[in-house]
Amino acid sequence: KCIFSTDLLKKKLPKKIKDKSEFNFVFKALNKNKKHFNKNIDFLFYYRKHRNKKTFFPIHFIKRLIESNYKVRVVGDKIKINGLKNLGYISFKKMIYLLKKTKYTIVSRENIFSFFIIDAINNNVKILIDHKYYKLLKNNKNNFIKFNFKRNSLKKLK
């Protein structure tokens, strides 16, 4: 039996393999926190320098957030933007602590249901998704906000 974290490859697999496979295994990690916390971080981003992510990561959007006085934090690799607080690599425990205090994050299109996004859902973080990729969502749509990163006003988020 093959286990796939998502169903992204399902269309490309032969029926013989599909019939012996389990898809969307990542959703077994969903366990929403029922407690409500004081959310004092506006945005938390997870960033890794990787050639596949360069075109997906909205640096321009982060700059707009900072210019509009949003409280923005980044974990992972450092991003050189004035006014941005880079937290570097942190423990899982610290990540969960930060997500509990976070209002929003974004999802990049190459992996809509990454472990970071699953942890964000579990901690009641609203997730901005590019309006062009919203249609890819089949599960947990209520956790996502369809957003045009080039046109939408940031006032929509207040």
C-alpha positions as MATLAB code, in Angstrom:
seq = 'KCIFSTDLLKKKLPKKIKDKSEFNFVFKALNKNKKHFNKNIDFLFYYRKHRNKKTFFPIHFIKRLIESNYKVRVVGDKIKINGLKNLGYISFKKMIYLLKKTKYTIVSRENIFSFFIIDAINNNVKILIDHKYYKLLKNNKNNFIKFNFKRNSLKKLK';
ca = [
       0.000    0.000    0.000;
       1.280    3.481   -0.909;
       0.549    6.399    1.363;
       0.533    9.921   -0.053;
       0.386   13.006    2.134;
      -1.880   14.781   -0.392;
      -3.757   13.923   -3.568;
      -1.613   16.137   -5.816;
      -0.264   13.157   -7.794;
      -3.492   11.193   -7.915;
      -4.355   12.232  -11.495;
      -0.960   11.115  -12.761;
      -0.971    7.634  -11.214;
      -2.212    4.471  -12.927;
      -5.491    3.056  -11.603;
      -3.693   -0.041  -10.278;
      -1.576    2.113   -7.934;
      -4.483    4.429   -7.001;
      -6.583    1.458   -5.910;
      -3.838    0.327   -3.526;
      -3.090    3.787   -2.160;
      -4.230    6.100    0.580;
      -4.319    9.821   -0.168;
      -4.439   12.970    1.998;
      -2.693   11.251    4.879;
      -1.610   14.680    6.136;
      -5.168   15.371    7.317;
      -4.771   12.761   10.028;
      -2.598   15.380   11.764;
      -5.539   17.778   12.074;
      -6.461   18.326   15.693;
      -7.864   21.835   16.180;
      -7.064   23.561   19.436;
     -10.345   24.521   21.067;
      -8.768   27.133   23.364;
      -8.694   30.716   22.173;
      -5.547   32.730   22.733;
      -4.734   36.422   22.563;
      -3.533   36.788   18.977;
      -0.935   39.575   19.069;
       1.169   38.572   16.043;
      -0.486   39.707   12.812;
       1.506   37.466   10.444;
       3.878   34.556   10.886;
       5.676   33.240    7.813;
       7.679   30.073    7.391;
      10.433   30.633    4.850;
      13.043   28.307    3.412;
      15.453   29.369    0.693;
      14.784   26.877   -2.039;
      14.825   27.220   -5.811;
      11.253   25.871   -6.029;
       9.922   28.519   -3.631;
      11.566   31.675   -5.009;
       8.750   32.601   -7.370;
       6.033   31.583   -4.902;
       7.083   33.583   -1.855;
       5.462   37.061   -1.737;
       8.322   39.299   -0.602;
       6.447   42.335   -1.995;
       3.434   41.458    0.188;
       5.594   41.299    3.326;
       6.988   44.738    2.499;
       3.427   46.096    2.175;
       2.510   44.596    5.546;
       5.499   46.190    7.271;
       4.813   49.564    5.617;
       1.244   49.302    6.954;
       2.518   48.654   10.507;
       1.503   45.004   10.782;
       3.431   42.915   13.299;
       5.242   40.414   11.045;
       7.531   37.553   12.046;
       9.460   35.020    9.949;
      10.809   31.650   11.033;
      13.365   29.640    9.092;
      15.794   31.291    6.717;
      16.416   35.011    7.078;
      14.750   37.523    4.763;
      16.512   40.863    4.428;
      13.709   43.417    4.748;
      13.978   46.472    7.005;
      11.523   46.228    9.890;
      11.021   42.476    9.571;
      11.693   40.376   12.657;
      13.493   37.158   11.685;
      13.301   34.493   14.409;
      15.537   31.965   12.635;
      15.196   28.248   13.197;
      13.119   27.459   16.241;
      11.884   24.365   18.039;
       8.525   22.794   17.264;
       7.326   23.799   20.726;
       8.222   27.449   20.078;
       6.542   27.284   16.638;
       3.283   26.072   18.196;
       3.519   28.807   20.840;
       3.895   31.451   18.095;
       1.074   30.004   15.993;
      -1.276   30.200   18.986;
      -0.585   33.965   19.065;
      -0.818   34.483   15.274;
      -3.773   35.841   13.309;
      -2.644   35.109    9.715;
      -0.155   33.274    7.570;
       0.080   32.505    3.867;
       0.264   29.303    1.903;
       2.474   28.871   -1.129;
       1.070   26.935   -4.025;
       3.694   24.215   -4.216;
       2.396   22.569   -1.029;
      -0.967   23.790    0.183;
      -1.093   21.370    3.116;
       2.465   21.465    4.466;
       3.054   20.557    8.099;
       3.341   24.277    8.869;
      -0.123   24.899    7.390;
      -1.592   21.915    9.248;
      -0.133   23.334   12.485;
      -1.582   26.750   11.590;
      -5.039   25.222   11.069;
      -4.735   23.360   14.370;
      -4.039   26.682   16.102;
      -6.845   28.666   14.462;
      -4.627   30.790   12.231;
      -6.363   32.202    9.158;
      -4.474   31.314    5.989;
      -4.308   33.588    2.979;
      -4.263   31.713   -0.315;
      -3.817   33.262   -3.727;
      -7.222   33.602   -5.391;
      -5.985   31.569   -8.390;
      -5.270   28.506   -6.212;
      -8.296   28.592   -3.937;
     -10.026   26.109   -6.255;
      -7.391   23.497   -5.337;
      -8.799   23.341   -1.815;
     -11.081   20.434   -1.123;
     -10.764   20.301    2.660;
     -10.882   22.855    5.468;
     -11.864   25.778    3.238;
     -13.149   27.684    6.271;
      -9.537   28.144    7.436;
      -8.529   29.869    4.190;
      -9.110   33.368    2.854;
      -9.053   33.822   -0.910;
      -6.727   36.772   -1.492;
      -5.298   38.588   -4.486;
      -1.825   39.550   -3.251;
      -1.430   42.225   -5.929;
      -4.844   43.875   -5.711;
      -6.543   43.225   -2.379;
      -6.426   45.970    0.180;
      -4.785   45.149    3.487;
      -7.768   46.806    5.167;
      -9.672   43.618    4.375;
      -7.559   41.938    7.034;
      -8.146   44.359    9.928;
];
